[in-house]
Amino acid sequence: MFEKPGSALPIEAQHQQADLTYRQAGVDIEAGEEAVRLIKADAESTYIPGVLGSLGGFAGMFQLPSGLQDGVLVTSTDGVGTKLLLAQQTGKLDGVGIDLVGMSVNDVLTVGARPILFLDYVAVGRLLPGEMVRIVAGVAEGCRLAGCALVGGEMAEMPGLYDPGEFDLAGFCVGLGERSKLIDGSTVQEGDIVLGLASSGFHSNGYSLVRKVLDVNKVDLDGTFPGVSGTVAEALLAPTRIYVKGILGLIDEGIAVKSMAHITGGGMIGNFSRVVPAGLSAQLHFDEWKVPPLFRAIQALGGIAELEMFTAFNMGVGYVLVVPPADVTRARELLTASGEEVFALGTVVPGSDRVTLQGVS
């Protein structure tokens, strides 16, 4: 008979007939199984050639295509950040799954790789199958937009770590590319042209600052911002735009894309600077780039300085690419035809500051 350290009574004597179960501890295995059953068809609707097996196994499998000369796997992982708190507060869960996919697939895309696989991880305080269906349906839609397969994931019910109604998301993307065709910015040269693709809003970055502005000003999420369509909640929860099909279309058409950046936390300067070679500077202007009213509304309410805005947010441009002058017209035509709004942002010149924004300081 064993005794607890420092205990006068043996464990056997202290035992109470509680008949505890996993469900009483806060974990509902049946709810988890029901959630998997409900999302199975949505997940399998994303399958592309190469996917092996079906949802529900211990691991996802994918057969690499034949004909690769020097294939490279490209990976990325990300989450949705504190944007999730707005989704939880409003009950608008349908778009956060698209956000989750967009944040990773757009990163993989920047080197010219094609996203092929995606996995998600959902951690909740209490697993409600109906909520899981809405979240994962968004993930599946994001995968369809990106042309990749949702081959697996995990739903973890963790009472005590998360309160009921709370959840967090993480996503993992695998892309595939040919080593000789990967894009790293090394061929960028003086005279090249910078193009920008419009964002759908804040995407999934800067929401700690956005939420602070909303809280300080006691903003009604069911109200509206001047010049912005929809409610405040709808505008702020617009899903991250996924640029995969438009950009891969350019590459497939032989456009000489030299450099690309996904504009996330850190803004234009923080992200684009990573793919402009030393000794060169991308000088950007606002001839076509007009900052959307949504960003200006948050700026006015928070009294946020201009440079801080361009550091925290994408300011209406979610993705940038560098092409030679000879390809600009065709690139714009192809991107517009794919549904993207395209801006001429600037030109690459000699300089020590890899990115400069006209009039922003």
Phi and psi in degrees as a GROMACS rama.xvg file:
@    title "Ramachandran Plot"
@    xaxis  label "Phi"
@    yaxis  label "Psi"
@TYPE xy
-96.568  151.601  PHE-2
-122.543  144.502  GLU-3
-66.0174  145.58  LYS-4
-56.6293  129.361  PRO-5
76.8759  8.52802  GLY-6
-103.527  138.439  SER-7
-81.4199  -21.659  ALA-8
-109.092  141.432  LEU-9
-64.9202  153.316  PRO-10
-53.7491  -41.0225  ILE-11
-59.2336  -38.7556  GLU-12
-73.67  -26.5338  ALA-13
-84.9269  -13.6857  GLN-14
-62.266  131.755  HIS-15
-106.928  143.277  GLN-16
-76.9252  72.3223  GLN-17
-86.9713  -23.0156  ALA-18
51.3998  49.4168  ASP-19
-68.5949  148.754  LEU-20
-127.071  166.303  THR-21
-61.4297  -38.2917  TYR-22
-62.4553  -41.0587  ARG-23
-67.2198  -23.5152  GLN-24
-81.9086  -5.05885  ALA-25
107.41  4.38945  GLY-26
-115.529  120.414  VAL-27
-107.445  97.9218  ASP-28
-63.2869  -38.8304  ILE-29
-64.4873  -37.7757  GLU-30
-63.9948  -39.0038  ALA-31
-63.6837  -43.0933  GLY-32
-64.742  -37.6258  GLU-33
-66.2118  -40.0294  GLU-34
-62.6592  -42.943  ALA-35
-61.665  -42.6383  VAL-36
-60.0597  -41.029  ARG-37
-71.9751  -31.1033  LEU-38
-92.391  -8.80361  ILE-39
-55.3342  -49.4388  LYS-40
-65.029  -39.3002  ALA-41
-63.9396  -43.8139  ASP-42
-64.4971  -44.3873  ALA-43
-70.3969  -17.0751  GLU-44
-69.4522  -12.6741  SER-45
-91.6447  -6.28464  THR-46
-62.4075  137.563  TYR-47
-120.337  164.722  ILE-48
-54.0291  132.479  PRO-49
114.905  -23.3883  GLY-50
-70.0599  131.841  VAL-51
-114.206  143.744  LEU-52
77.4262  -167.19  GLY-53
-138.336  169.982  SER-54
-65.8074  141.291  LEU-55
117.79  -9.24671  GLY-56
-80.8542  -174.41  GLY-57
-81.4337  -19.3529  PHE-58
-151.429  149.222  ALA-59
-88.6848  149.696  GLY-60
-131.792  146.539  MET-61
-147.355  129.701  PHE-62
-91.6102  120.225  GLN-63
-64.6566  141.781  LEU-64
-66.4227  150.957  PRO-65
-78.3825  162.853  SER-66
93.8759  -4.87549  GLY-67
-69.0954  133.272  LEU-68
-82.7287  -45.0036  GLN-69
-152.697  69.3454  ASP-70
-67.6921  143.236  GLY-71
-127.986  130.927  VAL-72
-86.6851  133.421  LEU-73
-119.74  130.095  VAL-74
-124.68  156.048  THR-75
-157.626  150.145  SER-76
-139.845  146.964  THR-77
-165.209  177.381  ASP-78
-130.321  -160.403  GLY-79
-110.996  -13.3581  VAL-80
72.5638  -158.868  GLY-81
-77.5249  1.07527  THR-82
-57.0657  -29.4585  LYS-83
-58.807  -32.6172  LEU-84
-64.3831  -36.4876  LEU-85
-67.463  -40.1382  LEU-86
-63.4875  -42.0771  ALA-87
-67.3717  -39.2868  GLN-88
-65.0786  -37.4087  GLN-89
-97.1862  -13.0084  THR-90
76.2416  9.68653  GLY-91
-91.6302  92.1904  LYS-92
-102.992  -8.28659  LEU-93
-68.3146  -29.4919  ASP-94
-92.9292  -15.5904  GLY-95
-69.1223  -24.7729  VAL-96
-67.6905  -36.5084  GLY-97
-65.3262  -42.5416  ILE-98
-53.3738  -47.0198  ASP-99
-58.6411  -45.586  LEU-100
-67.0934  -46.6802  VAL-101
-57.9937  -39.9592  GLY-102
-63.9512  -31.5334  MET-103
-92.5547  -43.3745  SER-104
-67.6219  -34.3357  VAL-105
-65.5591  -31.6436  ASN-106
-68.0712  -47.2807  ASP-107
-59.2778  -37.0456  VAL-108
-62.5407  -28.976  LEU-109
-62.1397  -20.0237  THR-110
-100.294  7.55325  VAL-111
86.4252  11.072  GLY-112
-83.2689  154.121  ALA-113
-98.6697  117.117  ARG-114
-61.2018  132.751  PRO-115
-122.146  -33.9576  ILE-116
-129.611  146.73  LEU-117
-141.184  141.478  PHE-118
-130.266  148.216  LEU-119
-124.53  155.698  ASP-120
-131.465  122.029  TYR-121
-118.713  118.831  VAL-122
-110.106  128.014  ALA-123
-132.312  157.287  VAL-124
-79.1241  -37.8539  GLY-125
-142.594  124.676  ARG-126
-83.4967  115.645  LEU-127
-113.506  113.21  LEU-128
-52.5844  -38.9011  PRO-129
-61.5491  -39.9871  GLY-130
-68.7979  -40.1304  GLU-131
-61.4832  -38.7805  MET-132
-60.1814  -43.5953  VAL-133
-67.0624  -41.6814  ARG-134
-65.9953  -50.1838  ILE-135
-70.9439  -28.5239  VAL-136
-60.9979  -36.781  ALA-137
-66.8408  -39.9585  GLY-138
-61.1289  -44.5412  VAL-139
-63.068  -40.9613  ALA-140
-63.6958  -41.848  GLU-141
-59.7881  -41.2343  GLY-142
-65.0525  -39.657  CYS-143
-63.6617  -40.9646  ARG-144
-63.4745  -32.5589  LEU-145
-91.3082  -9.56496  ALA-146
73.1737  24.0763  GLY-147
-117.3  166.953  CYS-148
-102.884  134.38  ALA-149
-86.0429  98.847  LEU-150
-98.8  -2.7962  VAL-151
170.516  -178.644  GLY-152
172.863  -167.83  GLY-153
-148.313  134.004  GLU-154
-113.798  114.85  MET-155
-113.366  119.582  ALA-156
-93.6737  117.468  GLU-157
-131.807  74.5924  MET-158
-61.7747  140.086  PRO-159
99.0949  -41.6453  GLY-160
-82.1713  -37.2673  LEU-161
-124.727  141.937  TYR-162
-77.5786  158.096  ASP-163
-54.4201  134.197  PRO-164
93.8195  -15.6694  GLY-165
-93.9426  146.245  GLU-166
-155.972  162.306  PHE-167
-136.807  155.113  ASP-168
-128.185  144.276  LEU-169
-137.632  145.922  ALA-170
-130.96  152.37  GLY-171
-137.231  123.842  PHE-172
-118.868  141.891  CYS-173
-120.981  129.139  VAL-174
-116.713  169.271  GLY-175
-132.893  134.343  LEU-176
-148.088  164.402  GLY-177
-89.7064  130.604  GLU-178
-55.1954  -40.7031  ARG-179
-70.3482  -14.7433  SER-180
-108.801  2.16229  LYS-181
-66.4646  146.962  LEU-182
-107.106  122.116  ILE-183
-130.382  4.89271  ASP-184
87.0621  -5.70232  GLY-185
-69.0227  -19.5273  SER-186
-95.2943  0.614461  THR-187
-61.4104  137.907  VAL-188
-142.164  167.508  GLN-189
-54.9732  135.504  GLU-190
97.3812  -14.5959  GLY-191
-65.2004  155.933  ASP-192
-108.999  138.548  ILE-193
-100.041  124.997  VAL-194
-112.274  145.74  LEU-195
-121.336  148.259  GLY-196
-112.778  133.673  LEU-197
-61.4491  143.239  ALA-198
-87.2523  171.308  SER-199
-98.3251  9.17006  SER-200
140.217  -143.025  GLY-201
-75.5775  -7.46351  PHE-202
56.0379  -119.808  HIS-203
-130.897  36.8644  SER-204
-133.82  145.837  ASN-205
83.5819  11.4498  GLY-206
-73.5551  -19.1305  TYR-207
-65.1359  -39.0907  SER-208
-72.4009  -42.2718  LEU-209
-58.0532  -47.5442  VAL-210
-65.8437  -33.6599  ARG-211
-63.8641  -41.8472  LYS-212
-62.7617  -44.1515  VAL-213
-62.0385  -42.2932  LEU-214
-68.1494  -46.8895  ASP-215
-61.1487  -37.0584  VAL-216
-95.8105  2.06426  ASN-217
49.8503  50.2097  LYS-218
-72.3754  133.159  VAL-219
-78.9725  117.111  ASP-220
-66.2846  -18.8141  LEU-221
-90.6753  -2.90214  ASP-222
-81.9087  -164.174  GLY-223
-134.329  158.392  THR-224
-99.9872  146.24  PHE-225
-57.704  128.814  PRO-226
75.5356  6.61764  GLY-227
-114.542  128.353  VAL-228
-75.9053  149.394  SER-229
79.2015  176.985  GLY-230
-75.8095  169.178  THR-231
-57.1118  -45.7333  VAL-232
-61.4083  -44.8823  ALA-233
-63.1798  -41.7485  GLU-234
-65.3446  -42.0988  ALA-235
-77.514  -20.5194  LEU-236
-101.804  10.6051  LEU-237
-56.4953  130.649  ALA-238
-66.8356  153.461  PRO-239
-57.4924  133.774  THR-240
-74.4359  137.124  ARG-241
-104.875  122.034  ILE-242
-101.245  8.05865  TYR-243
-59.8256  -52.8811  VAL-244
-65.218  -40.2648  LYS-245
-65.4258  -44.8397  GLY-246
-69.8833  -44.6383  ILE-247
-64.0627  -31.1428  LEU-248
-61.308  -40.5531  GLY-249
-61.2534  -48.4598  LEU-250
-62.741  -43.057  ILE-251
-64.0916  -27.7072  ASP-252
-85.0556  0.486098  GLU-253
85.9242  13.4197  GLY-254
-66.6702  134.489  ILE-255
-81.5017  72.2615  ALA-256
-71.2946  122.468  VAL-257
-101.227  -26.1114  LYS-258
-160.739  145.42  SER-259
-145.24  149.972  MET-260
-143.38  139.247  ALA-261
-93.1868  121.058  HIS-262
-89.1411  103.8  ILE-263
-122.938  -143.128  THR-264
-59.4947  132.366  GLY-265
106.215  -13.2796  GLY-266
68.2727  -164.765  GLY-267
-62.1621  -50.2239  MET-268
-65.1509  -46.9318  ILE-269
-63.3078  -32.9206  GLY-270
-94.5736  -47.1906  ASN-271
-67.3885  -31.5995  PHE-272
-58.4662  -25.2946  SER-273
-69.3623  -18.2145  ARG-274
-124.996  22.1767  VAL-275
-109.711  123.008  VAL-276
-62.6089  153.745  PRO-277
-58.7634  142.752  ALA-278
89.8014  -5.1071  GLY-279
-123.051  158.031  LEU-280
-138.772  128.48  SER-281
-87.8375  106.593  ALA-282
-91.2655  113.585  GLN-283
-105.913  144.761  LEU-284
-129.95  178.413  HIS-285
-118.376  29.0327  PHE-286
-60.9207  -41.4707  ASP-287
-112.49  -26.6231  GLU-288
-77.1686  110.842  TRP-289
-112.55  120.697  LYS-290
-64.2245  125.025  VAL-291
-63.3939  151.993  PRO-292
-57.2634  -30.1834  PRO-293
-58.1082  -42.9036  LEU-294
-68.393  -40.6602  PHE-295
-67.8114  -31.6013  ARG-296
-65.2612  -45.1616  ALA-297
-64.9872  -40.2753  ILE-298
-61.3552  -45.2513  GLN-299
-65.0688  -43.1166  ALA-300
-65.2919  -35.6107  LEU-301
-94.6016  -6.37027  GLY-302
58.9052  41.0266  GLY-303
-86.6551  133.446  ILE-304
-65.3554  153.251  ALA-305
-59.2759  -47.083  GLU-306
-63.5575  -38.1054  LEU-307
-62.3213  -40.2936  GLU-308
-59.7465  -46.2437  MET-309
-74.528  -13.666  PHE-310
-86.7512  -36.6716  THR-311
-88.3127  -29.7764  ALA-312
-126.216  164.434  PHE-313
-80.1039  -15.2433  ASN-314
56.1006  32.1107  MET-315
100.365  -5.87859  GLY-316
-120.651  114.02  VAL-317
-96.442  -12.5794  GLY-318
-157.118  139.57  TYR-319
-129.481  152.68  VAL-320
-144.9  152.412  LEU-321
-114.92  128.244  VAL-322
-132.899  157.798  VAL-323
-70.9176  154.989  PRO-324
-53.3932  -35.9641  PRO-325
-65.9188  -20.8824  ALA-326
-101.637  -1.67154  ASP-327
-61.9851  -50.1044  VAL-328
-60.654  -47.1658  THR-329
-66.6654  -40.056  ARG-330
-60.7363  -43.699  ALA-331
-64.4555  -40.001  ARG-332
-62.3579  -46.2061  GLU-333
-65.5691  -43.0811  LEU-334
-66.1323  -41.3359  LEU-335
-64.2174  -41.8482  THR-336
-63.8249  -27.4273  ALA-337
-83.4503  -2.13636  SER-338
102.857  4.69974  GLY-339
-88.8312  147.238  GLU-340
-94.7251  121.083  GLU-341
-111.787  136.362  VAL-342
-119.136  139.42  PHE-343
-80.4093  115.714  ALA-344
-99.1287  -27.9572  LEU-345
164.065  -165.337  GLY-346
-134.615  150.446  THR-347
-88.6044  127.358  VAL-348
-132.875  166.591  VAL-349
-64.3817  144.749  PRO-350
167.827  164.987  GLY-351
-94.3098  -26.4964  SER-352
-86.7711  112.93  ASP-353
-63.8128  -28.1241  ARG-354
-139.733  131.509  VAL-355
-127.446  142.601  THR-356
-112.531  117.89  LEU-357
-57.5407  121.081  GLN-358
80.0194  4.56092  GLY-359
-108.609  121.294  VAL-360
